[in-house]
Structures are given as structure tokens and as C-alpha cells.
Amino acid sequence: MEASDLQVGRKAVLVVLFVPSVERDGVTAINQDYWVGEALETLGRLFGGATAFPRARGAWRDDEMGGVLVKE
């Protein structure tokens, strides 16, 4: 897919990407700064810009681990 394939005329497109702060075990930290940087570079290249917001709190259900809820 090329960047030109993603153009939608003059309409705005919002893409929201959440980068987790911990591994599936809910304890082991990941290098979140690295992945945020990679996401900004990729989205900036594809969409012409990207913005990272400060930390937020969240939770996600890990179905591959029996549905355990991982809180961040």
C-alpha cells in the first residue's frame, strides 16, 4: 500500500493507536517510548503527521490468556 492509496480527498481521517506499557503478564514493562516513536514515524510518513498524547490509564482483555484483564 502506498501513501497515495490512503488519501481521502479533503476529509480528515483520525487514527487512534494505543501503545501498551506492559507485557501480557501485566507486570513486565515494555519500552513504550521506542514504540511511540516508531508509530509516530510510520503514521507521519503514511498520513503526513501524527501526535502522541501524554500517558493515559486503560485496561484491555487478553483473550489469549484466558480473558485476564491487563490494567495500565
PQR file of N, CA, C, O and H, with PARSE charges and radii, in Angstrom:
ATOM      1  N   MET A   1       0.847  -1.173   0.000 -0.4000 1.5000
ATOM      2  CA  MET A   1       0.000   0.000   0.000 -0.0000 2.0000
ATOM      3  C   MET A   1       0.889   1.233   0.000  0.5500 1.7000
ATOM      4  O   MET A   1       1.878   1.297   0.731 -0.5500 1.4000
ATOM      5  N   GLU A   2       0.539   2.192  -0.810 -0.4000 1.5000
ATOM      6  CA  GLU A   2       1.291   3.435  -0.894 -0.0000 2.0000
ATOM      7  C   GLU A   2       0.513   4.542  -0.211  0.5500 1.7000
ATOM      8  O   GLU A   2      -0.702   4.447  -0.038 -0.5500 1.4000
ATOM      9  H   GLU A   2      -0.264   2.140  -1.403  0.4000 1.0000
ATOM     10  N   ALA A   3       1.220   5.594   0.175 -0.4000 1.5000
ATOM     11  CA  ALA A   3       0.579   6.724   0.851 -0.0000 2.0000
ATOM     12  C   ALA A   3      -0.554   7.295   0.008  0.5500 1.7000
ATOM     13  O   ALA A   3      -1.563   7.738   0.558 -0.5500 1.4000
ATOM     14  H   ALA A   3       2.207   5.672   0.035  0.4000 1.0000
ATOM     15  N   SER A   4      -0.408   7.295  -1.317 -0.4000 1.5000
ATOM     16  CA  SER A   4      -1.458   7.842  -2.180 -0.0000 2.0000
ATOM     17  C   SER A   4      -2.736   7.023  -2.103  0.5500 1.7000
ATOM     18  O   SER A   4      -3.818   7.550  -2.361 -0.5500 1.4000
ATOM     19  H   SER A   4       0.411   6.935  -1.764  0.4000 1.0000
ATOM     20  N   ASP A   5      -2.636   5.742  -1.752 -0.4000 1.5000
ATOM     21  CA  ASP A   5      -3.814   4.890  -1.600 -0.0000 2.0000
ATOM     22  C   ASP A   5      -4.641   5.283  -0.382  0.5500 1.7000
ATOM     23  O   ASP A   5      -5.824   4.948  -0.308 -0.5500 1.4000
ATOM     24  H   ASP A   5      -1.757   5.313  -1.543  0.4000 1.0000
ATOM     25  N   LEU A   6      -4.039   5.987   0.574 -0.4000 1.5000
ATOM     26  CA  LEU A   6      -4.701   6.322   1.820 -0.0000 2.0000
ATOM     27  C   LEU A   6      -5.375   7.684   1.789  0.5500 1.7000
ATOM     28  O   LEU A   6      -6.065   8.044   2.742 -0.5500 1.4000
ATOM     29  H   LEU A   6      -3.078   6.259   0.514  0.4000 1.0000
ATOM     30  N   GLN A   7      -5.197   8.438   0.737 -0.4000 1.5000
ATOM     31  CA  GLN A   7      -5.778   9.776   0.665 -0.0000 2.0000
ATOM     32  C   GLN A   7      -7.287   9.680   0.527  0.5500 1.7000
ATOM     33  O   GLN A   7      -7.814   8.827  -0.186 -0.5500 1.4000
ATOM     34  H   GLN A   7      -4.636   8.146  -0.038  0.4000 1.0000
ATOM     35  N   VAL A   8      -7.972  10.581   1.231 -0.4000 1.5000
ATOM     36  CA  VAL A   8      -9.429  10.578   1.235 -0.0000 2.0000
ATOM     37  C   VAL A   8      -9.923  11.958   0.831  0.5500 1.7000
ATOM     38  O   VAL A   8     -10.765  12.532   1.521 -0.5500 1.4000
ATOM     39  H   VAL A   8      -7.545  11.274   1.811  0.4000 1.0000
ATOM     40  N   GLY A   9      -9.430  12.493  -0.249 -0.4000 1.5000
ATOM     41  CA  GLY A   9      -9.824  13.834  -0.659 -0.0000 2.0000
ATOM     42  C   GLY A   9      -9.424  14.846   0.394  0.5500 1.7000
ATOM     43  O   GLY A   9      -8.281  14.856   0.849 -0.5500 1.4000
ATOM     44  H   GLY A   9      -8.745  12.027  -0.809  0.4000 1.0000
ATOM     45  N   ARG A  10     -10.365  15.704   0.785 -0.4000 1.5000
ATOM     46  CA  ARG A  10     -10.081  16.721   1.794 -0.0000 2.0000
ATOM     47  C   ARG A  10     -10.674  16.364   3.145  0.5500 1.7000
ATOM     48  O   ARG A  10     -10.654  17.194   4.055 -0.5500 1.4000
ATOM     49  H   ARG A  10     -11.294  15.696   0.415  0.4000 1.0000
ATOM     50  N   LYS A  11     -11.193  15.178   3.303 -0.4000 1.5000
ATOM     51  CA  LYS A  11     -11.759  14.756   4.575 -0.0000 2.0000
ATOM     52  C   LYS A  11     -10.642  14.467   5.577  0.5500 1.7000
ATOM     53  O   LYS A  11      -9.565  14.006   5.200 -0.5500 1.4000
ATOM     54  H   LYS A  11     -11.209  14.504   2.565  0.4000 1.0000
ATOM     55  N   ALA A  12     -10.901  14.733   6.824 -0.4000 1.5000
ATOM     56  CA  ALA A  12      -9.947  14.412   7.886 -0.0000 2.0000
ATOM     57  C   ALA A  12     -10.128  12.947   8.283  0.5500 1.7000
ATOM     58  O   ALA A  12     -11.247  12.438   8.339 -0.5500 1.4000
ATOM     59  H   ALA A  12     -11.777  15.107   7.131  0.4000 1.0000
ATOM     60  N   VAL A  13      -9.010  12.284   8.555 -0.4000 1.5000
ATOM     61  CA  VAL A  13      -9.036  10.897   8.993 -0.0000 2.0000
ATOM     62  C   VAL A  13      -8.366  10.837  10.356  0.5500 1.7000
ATOM     63  O   VAL A  13      -7.243  11.313  10.519 -0.5500 1.4000
ATOM     64  H   VAL A  13      -8.101  12.697   8.509  0.4000 1.0000
ATOM     65  N   LEU A  14      -9.042  10.261  11.326 -0.4000 1.5000
ATOM     66  CA  LEU A  14      -8.485  10.127  12.670 -0.0000 2.0000
ATOM     67  C   LEU A  14      -8.135   8.667  12.919  0.5500 1.7000
ATOM     68  O   LEU A  14      -8.986   7.784  12.804 -0.5500 1.4000
ATOM     69  H   LEU A  14      -9.954   9.875  11.193  0.4000 1.0000
ATOM     70  N   VAL A  15      -6.882   8.423  13.259 -0.4000 1.5000
ATOM     71  CA  VAL A  15      -6.417   7.088  13.612 -0.0000 2.0000
ATOM     72  C   VAL A  15      -5.951   7.161  15.055  0.5500 1.7000
ATOM     73  O   VAL A  15      -5.115   7.998  15.394 -0.5500 1.4000
ATOM     74  H   VAL A  15      -6.191   9.140  13.353  0.4000 1.0000
ATOM     75  N   VAL A  16      -6.480   6.300  15.903 -0.4000 1.5000
ATOM     76  CA  VAL A  16      -6.079   6.266  17.310 -0.0000 2.0000
ATOM     77  C   VAL A  16      -5.355   4.945  17.550  0.5500 1.7000
ATOM     78  O   VAL A  16      -5.880   3.870  17.258 -0.5500 1.4000
ATOM     79  H   VAL A  16      -7.159   5.620  15.627  0.4000 1.0000
ATOM     80  N   LEU A  17      -4.152   5.045  18.083 -0.4000 1.5000
ATOM     81  CA  LEU A  17      -3.343   3.862  18.359 -0.0000 2.0000
ATOM     82  C   LEU A  17      -2.917   3.918  19.819  0.5500 1.7000
ATOM     83  O   LEU A  17      -2.314   4.899  20.254 -0.5500 1.4000
ATOM     84  H   LEU A  17      -3.726   5.918  18.321  0.4000 1.0000
ATOM     85  N   PHE A  18      -3.221   2.894  20.561 -0.4000 1.5000
ATOM     86  CA  PHE A  18      -2.807   2.810  21.956 -0.0000 2.0000
ATOM     87  C   PHE A  18      -1.614   1.879  22.056  0.5500 1.7000
ATOM     88  O   PHE A  18      -1.681   0.725  21.633 -0.5500 1.4000
ATOM     89  H   PHE A  18      -3.711   2.097  20.208  0.4000 1.0000
ATOM     90  N   VAL A  19      -0.532   2.376  22.612 -0.4000 1.5000
ATOM     91  CA  VAL A  19       0.681   1.579  22.796 -0.0000 2.0000
ATOM     92  C   VAL A  19       0.705   1.115  24.252  0.5500 1.7000
ATOM     93  O   VAL A  19       0.787   1.944  25.158 -0.5500 1.4000
ATOM     94  H   VAL A  19      -0.477   3.313  22.956  0.4000 1.0000
ATOM     95  N   PRO A  20       0.634  -0.189  24.488 -0.5600 1.5000
ATOM     96  CA  PRO A  20       0.613  -0.686  25.866  0.2800 2.0000
ATOM     97  C   PRO A  20       1.903  -0.359  26.613  0.5500 1.7000
ATOM     98  O   PRO A  20       2.944  -0.122  26.000 -0.5500 1.4000
ATOM     99  N   SER A  21       1.822  -0.348  27.926 -0.4000 1.5000
ATOM    100  CA  SER A  21       3.000  -0.067  28.737 -0.0000 2.0000
ATOM    101  C   SER A  21       3.556  -1.317  29.404  0.5500 1.7000
ATOM    102  O   SER A  21       4.650  -1.286  29.969 -0.5500 1.4000
ATOM    103  H   SER A  21       0.976  -0.540  28.423  0.4000 1.0000
ATOM    104  N   VAL A  22       2.810  -2.417  29.343 -0.4000 1.5000
ATOM    105  CA  VAL A  22       3.251  -3.671  29.970 -0.0000 2.0000
ATOM    106  C   VAL A  22       2.995  -4.850  29.045  0.5500 1.7000
ATOM    107  O   VAL A  22       2.167  -4.784  28.137 -0.5500 1.4000
ATOM    108  H   VAL A  22       1.921  -2.442  28.884  0.4000 1.0000
ATOM    109  N   GLU A  23       3.729  -5.935  29.298 -0.4000 1.5000
ATOM    110  CA  GLU A  23       3.542  -7.193  28.565 -0.0000 2.0000
ATOM    111  C   GLU A  23       2.248  -7.864  29.022  0.5500 1.7000
ATOM    112  O   GLU A  23       1.532  -7.334  29.871 -0.5500 1.4000
ATOM    113  H   GLU A  23       4.402  -5.989  30.036  0.4000 1.0000
ATOM    114  N   ARG A  24       1.957  -9.020  28.458 -0.4000 1.5000
ATOM    115  CA  ARG A  24       0.733  -9.753  28.778 -0.0000 2.0000
ATOM    116  C   ARG A  24       0.610 -10.117  30.250  0.5500 1.7000
ATOM    117  O   ARG A  24      -0.500 -10.284  30.755 -0.5500 1.4000
ATOM    118  H   ARG A  24       2.539  -9.451  27.768  0.4000 1.0000
ATOM    119  N   ASP A  25       1.726 -10.242  30.937 -0.4000 1.5000
ATOM    120  CA  ASP A  25       1.655 -10.622  32.352 -0.0000 2.0000
ATOM    121  C   ASP A  25       1.168  -9.474  33.232  0.5500 1.7000
ATOM    122  O   ASP A  25       0.921  -9.672  34.421 -0.5500 1.4000
ATOM    123  H   ASP A  25       2.628 -10.107  30.527  0.4000 1.0000
ATOM    124  N   GLY A  26       1.027  -8.274  32.660 -0.4000 1.5000
ATOM    125  CA  GLY A  26       0.537  -7.129  33.412 -0.0000 2.0000
ATOM    126  C   GLY A  26       1.562  -6.499  34.324  0.5500 1.7000
ATOM    127  O   GLY A  26       1.247  -5.557  35.052 -0.5500 1.4000
ATOM    128  H   GLY A  26       1.228  -8.114  31.694  0.4000 1.0000
ATOM    129  N   VAL A  27       2.792  -7.005  34.300 -0.4000 1.5000
ATOM    130  CA  VAL A  27       3.841  -6.530  35.210 -0.0000 2.0000
ATOM    131  C   VAL A  27       5.083  -6.054  34.462  0.5500 1.7000
ATOM    132  O   VAL A  27       5.621  -4.987  34.759 -0.5500 1.4000
ATOM    133  H   VAL A  27       3.048  -7.770  33.709  0.4000 1.0000
ATOM    134  N   THR A  28       5.532  -6.842  33.498 -0.4000 1.5000
ATOM    135  CA  THR A  28       6.770  -6.557  32.789 -0.0000 2.0000
ATOM    136  C   THR A  28       6.601  -5.351  31.866  0.5500 1.7000
ATOM    137  O   THR A  28       5.790  -5.374  30.940 -0.5500 1.4000
ATOM    138  H   THR A  28       5.095  -7.709  33.257  0.4000 1.0000
ATOM    139  N   ALA A  29       7.379  -4.299  32.132 -0.4000 1.5000
ATOM    140  CA  ALA A  29       7.289  -3.066  31.336 -0.0000 2.0000
ATOM    141  C   ALA A  29       7.888  -3.272  29.954  0.5500 1.7000
ATOM    142  O   ALA A  29       8.824  -4.053  29.780 -0.5500 1.4000
ATOM    143  H   ALA A  29       8.037  -4.281  32.884  0.4000 1.0000
ATOM    144  N   ILE A  30       7.340  -2.564  28.977 -0.4000 1.5000
ATOM    145  CA  ILE A  30       7.916  -2.560  27.642 -0.0000 2.0000
ATOM    146  C   ILE A  30       8.551  -1.193  27.405  0.5500 1.7000
ATOM    147  O   ILE A  30       8.320  -0.258  28.172 -0.5500 1.4000
ATOM    148  H   ILE A  30       6.580  -1.930  29.118  0.4000 1.0000
ATOM    149  N   ASN A  31       9.339  -1.079  26.360 -0.4000 1.5000
ATOM    150  CA  ASN A  31       9.959   0.191  26.012 -0.0000 2.0000
ATOM    151  C   ASN A  31       8.946   1.023  25.227  0.5500 1.7000
ATOM    152  O   ASN A  31       9.013   1.110  24.001 -0.5500 1.4000
ATOM    153  H   ASN A  31       9.526  -1.839  25.737  0.4000 1.0000
ATOM    154  N   GLN A  32       8.020   1.626  25.944 -0.4000 1.5000
ATOM    155  CA  GLN A  32       6.923   2.355  25.336 -0.0000 2.0000
ATOM    156  C   GLN A  32       7.416   3.534  24.501  0.5500 1.7000
ATOM    157  O   GLN A  32       6.860   3.807  23.437 -0.5500 1.4000
ATOM    158  H   GLN A  32       7.966   1.556  26.940  0.4000 1.0000
ATOM    159  N   ASP A  33       8.450   4.236  24.965 -0.4000 1.5000
ATOM    160  CA  ASP A  33       8.979   5.374  24.211 -0.0000 2.0000
ATOM    161  C   ASP A  33       9.436   4.950  22.814  0.5500 1.7000
ATOM    162  O   ASP A  33       9.216   5.666  21.838 -0.5500 1.4000
ATOM    163  H   ASP A  33       8.901   4.014  25.829  0.4000 1.0000
ATOM    164  N   TYR A  34      10.067   3.791  22.729 -0.4000 1.5000
ATOM    165  CA  TYR A  34      10.520   3.283  21.433 -0.0000 2.0000
ATOM    166  C   TYR A  34       9.334   3.078  20.497  0.5500 1.7000
ATOM    167  O   TYR A  34       9.354   3.537  19.355 -0.5500 1.4000
ATOM    168  H   TYR A  34      10.246   3.209  23.522  0.4000 1.0000
ATOM    169  N   TRP A  35       8.292   2.382  20.984 -0.4000 1.5000
ATOM    170  CA  TRP A  35       7.149   2.059  20.128 -0.0000 2.0000
ATOM    171  C   TRP A  35       6.326   3.291  19.780  0.5500 1.7000
ATOM    172  O   TRP A  35       5.757   3.360  18.691 -0.5500 1.4000
ATOM    173  H   TRP A  35       8.276   2.009  21.911  0.4000 1.0000
ATOM    174  N   VAL A  36       6.252   4.257  20.676 -0.4000 1.5000
ATOM    175  CA  VAL A  36       5.573   5.516  20.346 -0.0000 2.0000
ATOM    176  C   VAL A  36       6.343   6.225  19.231  0.5500 1.7000
ATOM    177  O   VAL A  36       5.738   6.747  18.295 -0.5500 1.4000
ATOM    178  H   VAL A  36       6.714   4.201  21.561  0.4000 1.0000
ATOM    179  N   GLY A  37       7.660   6.244  19.328 -0.4000 1.5000
ATOM    180  CA  GLY A  37       8.490   6.859  18.295 -0.0000 2.0000
ATOM    181  C   GLY A  37       8.319   6.172  16.952  0.5500 1.7000
ATOM    182  O   GLY A  37       8.213   6.838  15.922 -0.5500 1.4000
ATOM    183  H   GLY A  37       8.152   5.820  20.088  0.4000 1.0000
ATOM    184  N   GLU A  38       8.291   4.841  16.955 -0.4000 1.5000
ATOM    185  CA  GLU A  38       8.101   4.088  15.718 -0.0000 2.0000
ATOM    186  C   GLU A  38       6.725   4.381  15.115  0.5500 1.7000
ATOM    187  O   GLU A  38       6.596   4.538  13.901 -0.5500 1.4000
ATOM    188  H   GLU A  38       8.377   4.300  17.792  0.4000 1.0000
ATOM    189  N   ALA A  39       5.703   4.453  15.965 -0.4000 1.5000
ATOM    190  CA  ALA A  39       4.348   4.747  15.488 -0.0000 2.0000
ATOM    191  C   ALA A  39       4.269   6.150  14.898  0.5500 1.7000
ATOM    192  O   ALA A  39       3.661   6.350  13.846 -0.5500 1.4000
ATOM    193  H   ALA A  39       5.808   4.326  16.951  0.4000 1.0000
ATOM    194  N   LEU A  40       4.887   7.128  15.576 -0.4000 1.5000
ATOM    195  CA  LEU A  40       4.885   8.498  15.064 -0.0000 2.0000
ATOM    196  C   LEU A  40       5.574   8.576  13.702  0.5500 1.7000
ATOM    197  O   LEU A  40       5.095   9.258  12.796 -0.5500 1.4000
ATOM    198  H   LEU A  40       5.381   6.966  16.431  0.4000 1.0000
ATOM    199  N   GLU A  41       6.686   7.880  13.565 -0.4000 1.5000
ATOM    200  CA  GLU A  41       7.412   7.889  12.292 -0.0000 2.0000
ATOM    201  C   GLU A  41       6.572   7.246  11.188  0.5500 1.7000
ATOM    202  O   GLU A  41       6.460   7.797  10.093 -0.5500 1.4000
ATOM    203  H   GLU A  41       7.075   7.326  14.301  0.4000 1.0000
ATOM    204  N   THR A  42       5.992   6.102  11.467 -0.4000 1.5000
ATOM    205  CA  THR A  42       5.196   5.393  10.464 -0.0000 2.0000
ATOM    206  C   THR A  42       3.944   6.177  10.085  0.5500 1.7000
ATOM    207  O   THR A  42       3.660   6.356   8.900 -0.5500 1.4000
ATOM    208  H   THR A  42       6.083   5.654  12.356  0.4000 1.0000
ATOM    209  N   LEU A  43       3.191   6.647  11.085 -0.4000 1.5000
ATOM    210  CA  LEU A  43       1.963   7.384  10.801 -0.0000 2.0000
ATOM    211  C   LEU A  43       2.264   8.734  10.166  0.5500 1.7000
ATOM    212  O   LEU A  43       1.514   9.204   9.311 -0.5500 1.4000
ATOM    213  H   LEU A  43       3.422   6.501  12.048  0.4000 1.0000
ATOM    214  N   GLY A  44       3.361   9.357  10.584 -0.4000 1.5000
ATOM    215  CA  GLY A  44       3.762  10.611   9.966 -0.0000 2.0000
ATOM    216  C   GLY A  44       4.081  10.435   8.496  0.5500 1.7000
ATOM    217  O   GLY A  44       3.737  11.277   7.666 -0.5500 1.4000
ATOM    218  H   GLY A  44       3.971   8.975  11.279  0.4000 1.0000
ATOM    219  N   ARG A  45       4.753   9.318   8.179 -0.4000 1.5000
ATOM    220  CA  ARG A  45       5.093   9.033   6.787 -0.0000 2.0000
ATOM    221  C   ARG A  45       3.841   8.708   5.973  0.5500 1.7000
ATOM    222  O   ARG A  45       3.696   9.181   4.846 -0.5500 1.4000
ATOM    223  H   ARG A  45       5.032   8.635   8.853  0.4000 1.0000
ATOM    224  N   LEU A  46       2.946   7.912   6.529 -0.4000 1.5000
ATOM    225  CA  LEU A  46       1.755   7.489   5.793 -0.0000 2.0000
ATOM    226  C   LEU A  46       0.688   8.571   5.684  0.5500 1.7000
ATOM    227  O   LEU A  46       0.066   8.732   4.633 -0.5500 1.4000
ATOM    228  H   LEU A  46       3.064   7.527   7.444  0.4000 1.0000
ATOM    229  N   PHE A  47       0.474   9.317   6.776 -0.4000 1.5000
ATOM    230  CA  PHE A  47      -0.641  10.257   6.821 -0.0000 2.0000
ATOM    231  C   PHE A  47      -0.209  11.716   6.827  0.5500 1.7000
ATOM    232  O   PHE A  47      -1.057  12.608   6.816 -0.5500 1.4000
ATOM    233  H   PHE A  47       0.979   9.186   7.630  0.4000 1.0000
ATOM    234  N   GLY A  48       1.093  11.973   6.843 -0.4000 1.5000
ATOM    235  CA  GLY A  48       1.556  13.347   6.806 -0.0000 2.0000
ATOM    236  C   GLY A  48       1.659  14.008   8.162  0.5500 1.7000
ATOM    237  O   GLY A  48       1.955  15.201   8.234 -0.5500 1.4000
ATOM    238  H   GLY A  48       1.782  11.248   6.851  0.4000 1.0000
ATOM    239  N   GLY A  49       1.428  13.283   9.232 -0.4000 1.5000
ATOM    240  CA  GLY A  49       1.553  13.844  10.575 -0.0000 2.0000
ATOM    241  C   GLY A  49       0.970  12.909  11.606  0.5500 1.7000
ATOM    242  O   GLY A  49       0.134  12.063  11.290 -0.5500 1.4000
ATOM    243  H   GLY A  49       1.188  12.314   9.173  0.4000 1.0000
ATOM    244  N   ALA A  50       1.408  13.062  12.832 -0.4000 1.5000
ATOM    245  CA  ALA A  50       0.913  12.251  13.942 -0.0000 2.0000
ATOM    246  C   ALA A  50       1.207  12.991  15.237  0.5500 1.7000
ATOM    247  O   ALA A  50       2.175  13.748  15.316 -0.5500 1.4000
ATOM    248  H   ALA A  50       2.087  13.750  13.089  0.4000 1.0000
ATOM    249  N   THR A  51       0.397  12.783  16.229 -0.4000 1.5000
ATOM    250  CA  THR A  51       0.578  13.426  17.531 -0.0000 2.0000
ATOM    251  C   THR A  51       0.469  12.369  18.620  0.5500 1.7000
ATOM    252  O   THR A  51      -0.445  11.544  18.600 -0.5500 1.4000
ATOM    253  H   THR A  51      -0.389  12.168  16.166  0.4000 1.0000
ATOM    254  N   ALA A  52       1.395  12.391  19.567 -0.4000 1.5000
ATOM    255  CA  ALA A  52       1.339  11.490  20.720 -0.0000 2.0000
ATOM    256  C   ALA A  52       0.850  12.283  21.923  0.5500 1.7000
ATOM    257  O   ALA A  52       1.316  13.392  22.185 -0.5500 1.4000
ATOM    258  H   ALA A  52       2.137  13.061  19.583  0.4000 1.0000
ATOM    259  N   PHE A  53      -0.070  11.714  22.629 -0.4000 1.5000
ATOM    260  CA  PHE A  53      -0.600  12.366  23.826 -0.0000 2.0000
ATOM    261  C   PHE A  53       0.068  11.798  25.075  0.5500 1.7000
ATOM    262  O   PHE A  53       0.643  10.711  25.037 -0.5500 1.4000
ATOM    263  H   PHE A  53      -0.448  10.814  22.416  0.4000 1.0000
ATOM    264  N   PRO A  54      -0.011  12.539  26.183 -0.5600 1.5000
ATOM    265  CA  PRO A  54       0.573  12.037  27.434  0.2800 2.0000
ATOM    266  C   PRO A  54      -0.070  10.721  27.860  0.5500 1.7000
ATOM    267  O   PRO A  54      -1.075  10.275  27.305 -0.5500 1.4000
ATOM    268  N   ARG A  55       0.530  10.146  28.827 -0.4000 1.5000
ATOM    269  CA  ARG A  55       0.029   8.861  29.346 -0.0000 2.0000
ATOM    270  C   ARG A  55      -1.448   8.921  29.711  0.5500 1.7000
ATOM    271  O   ARG A  55      -1.970   9.950  30.138 -0.5500 1.4000
ATOM    272  H   ARG A  55       1.346  10.508  29.278  0.4000 1.0000
ATOM    273  N   ALA A  56      -2.077   7.817  29.532 -0.4000 1.5000
ATOM    274  CA  ALA A  56      -3.475   7.664  29.924 -0.0000 2.0000
ATOM    275  C   ALA A  56      -3.603   6.357  30.689  0.5500 1.7000
ATOM    276  O   ALA A  56      -2.702   5.519  30.645 -0.5500 1.4000
ATOM    277  H   ALA A  56      -1.654   6.981  29.185  0.4000 1.0000
ATOM    278  N   ARG A  57      -4.687   6.182  31.370 -0.4000 1.5000
ATOM    279  CA  ARG A  57      -4.939   4.915  32.059 -0.0000 2.0000
ATOM    280  C   ARG A  57      -5.868   4.087  31.195  0.5500 1.7000
ATOM    281  O   ARG A  57      -6.703   4.629  30.470 -0.5500 1.4000
ATOM    282  H   ARG A  57      -5.420   6.862  31.405  0.4000 1.0000
ATOM    283  N   GLY A  58      -5.723   2.786  31.272 -0.4000 1.5000
ATOM    284  CA  GLY A  58      -6.581   1.927  30.477 -0.0000 2.0000
ATOM    285  C   GLY A  58      -6.532   0.490  30.938  0.5500 1.7000
ATOM    286  O   GLY A  58      -5.779   0.131  31.844 -0.5500 1.4000
ATOM    287  H   GLY A  58      -5.045   2.346  31.861  0.4000 1.0000
ATOM    288  N   ALA A  59      -7.344  -0.322  30.300 -0.4000 1.5000
ATOM    289  CA  ALA A  59      -7.377  -1.753  30.571 -0.0000 2.0000
ATOM    290  C   ALA A  59      -7.758  -2.457  29.281  0.5500 1.7000
ATOM    291  O   ALA A  59      -8.504  -1.922  28.461 -0.5500 1.4000
ATOM    292  H   ALA A  59      -7.955  -0.031  29.565  0.4000 1.0000
ATOM    293  N   TRP A  60      -7.236  -3.666  29.114 -0.4000 1.5000
ATOM    294  CA  TRP A  60      -7.615  -4.461  27.949 -0.0000 2.0000
ATOM    295  C   TRP A  60      -7.701  -5.919  28.344  0.5500 1.7000
ATOM    296  O   TRP A  60      -6.969  -6.392  29.214 -0.5500 1.4000
ATOM    297  H   TRP A  60      -6.630  -4.100  29.781  0.4000 1.0000
ATOM    298  N   ARG A  61      -8.624  -6.632  27.679 -0.4000 1.5000
ATOM    299  CA  ARG A  61      -8.845  -8.052  27.960 -0.0000 2.0000
ATOM    300  C   ARG A  61      -7.943  -8.872  27.054  0.5500 1.7000
ATOM    301  O   ARG A  61      -7.967  -8.712  25.834 -0.5500 1.4000
ATOM    302  H   ARG A  61      -9.218  -6.247  26.973  0.4000 1.0000
ATOM    303  N   ASP A  62      -7.153  -9.746  27.649 -0.4000 1.5000
ATOM    304  CA  ASP A  62      -6.241 -10.608  26.899 -0.0000 2.0000
ATOM    305  C   ASP A  62      -6.904 -11.965  26.702  0.5500 1.7000
ATOM    306  O   ASP A  62      -6.791 -12.848  27.553 -0.5500 1.4000
ATOM    307  H   ASP A  62      -7.134  -9.875  28.641  0.4000 1.0000
ATOM    308  N   ASP A  63      -7.596 -12.128  25.579 -0.4000 1.5000
ATOM    309  CA  ASP A  63      -8.312 -13.367  25.306 -0.0000 2.0000
ATOM    310  C   ASP A  63      -7.388 -14.567  25.159  0.5500 1.7000
ATOM    311  O   ASP A  63      -7.790 -15.695  25.445 -0.5500 1.4000
ATOM    312  H   ASP A  63      -7.688 -11.410  24.888  0.4000 1.0000
ATOM    313  N   GLU A  64      -6.147 -14.336  24.714 -0.4000 1.5000
ATOM    314  CA  GLU A  64      -5.199 -15.428  24.565 -0.0000 2.0000
ATOM    315  C   GLU A  64      -4.684 -15.924  25.919  0.5500 1.7000
ATOM    316  O   GLU A  64      -4.076 -16.991  26.000 -0.5500 1.4000
ATOM    317  H   GLU A  64      -5.820 -13.419  24.482  0.4000 1.0000
ATOM    318  N   MET A  65      -4.923 -15.164  26.961 -0.4000 1.5000
ATOM    319  CA  MET A  65      -4.506 -15.563  28.302 -0.0000 2.0000
ATOM    320  C   MET A  65      -5.725 -15.843  29.174  0.5500 1.7000
ATOM    321  O   MET A  65      -5.688 -15.624  30.385 -0.5500 1.4000
ATOM    322  H   MET A  65      -5.417 -14.297  26.896  0.4000 1.0000
ATOM    323  N   GLY A  66      -6.804 -16.325  28.561 -0.4000 1.5000
ATOM    324  CA  GLY A  66      -7.991 -16.705  29.318 -0.0000 2.0000
ATOM    325  C   GLY A  66      -8.897 -15.542  29.679  0.5500 1.7000
ATOM    326  O   GLY A  66      -9.737 -15.681  30.568 -0.5500 1.4000
ATOM    327  H   GLY A  66      -6.834 -16.503  27.577  0.4000 1.0000
ATOM    328  N   GLY A  67      -8.756 -14.410  29.027 -0.4000 1.5000
ATOM    329  CA  GLY A  67      -9.625 -13.274  29.288 -0.0000 2.0000
ATOM    330  C   GLY A  67      -9.200 -12.427  30.471  0.5500 1.7000
ATOM    331  O   GLY A  67      -9.985 -11.608  30.950 -0.5500 1.4000
ATOM    332  H   GLY A  67      -8.073 -14.297  28.305  0.4000 1.0000
ATOM    333  N   VAL A  68      -7.962 -12.605  30.961 -0.4000 1.5000
ATOM    334  CA  VAL A  68      -7.482 -11.799  32.079 -0.0000 2.0000
ATOM    335  C   VAL A  68      -7.444 -10.330  31.676  0.5500 1.7000
ATOM    336  O   VAL A  68      -7.084 -10.000  30.546 -0.5500 1.4000
ATOM    337  H   VAL A  68      -7.325 -13.270  30.571  0.4000 1.0000
ATOM    338  N   LEU A  69      -7.814  -9.454  32.600 -0.4000 1.5000
ATOM    339  CA  LEU A  69      -7.817  -8.022  32.334 -0.0000 2.0000
ATOM    340  C   LEU A  69      -6.461  -7.437  32.724  0.5500 1.7000
ATOM    341  O   LEU A  69      -6.029  -7.568  33.870 -0.5500 1.4000
ATOM    342  H   LEU A  69      -8.105  -9.723  33.518  0.4000 1.0000
ATOM    343  N   VAL A  70      -5.790  -6.790  31.764 -0.4000 1.5000
ATOM    344  CA  VAL A  70      -4.493  -6.167  31.996 -0.0000 2.0000
ATOM    345  C   VAL A  70      -4.736  -4.681  32.150  0.5500 1.7000
ATOM    346  O   VAL A  70      -5.243  -4.032  31.236 -0.5500 1.4000
ATOM    347  H   VAL A  70      -6.141  -6.684  30.834  0.4000 1.0000
ATOM    348  N   LYS A  71      -4.373  -4.135  33.313 -0.4000 1.5000
ATOM    349  CA  LYS A  71      -4.570  -2.710  33.596 -0.0000 2.0000
ATOM    350  C   LYS A  71      -3.270  -1.966  33.398  0.5500 1.7000
ATOM    351  O   LYS A  71      -2.194  -2.443  33.757 -0.5500 1.4000
ATOM    352  H   LYS A  71      -3.961  -4.662  34.055  0.4000 1.0000
ATOM    353  N   GLU A  72      -3.396  -0.771  32.813 -0.4000 1.5000
ATOM    354  CA  GLU A  72      -2.215   0.049  32.567 -0.0000 2.0000
ATOM    355  C   GLU A  72      -2.430   1.418  33.162  0.5500 1.7000
ATOM    356  O   GLU A  72      -1.552   2.276  33.069 -0.5500 1.4000
ATOM    357  H   GLU A  72      -4.271  -0.383  32.522  0.4000 1.0000
TER
END
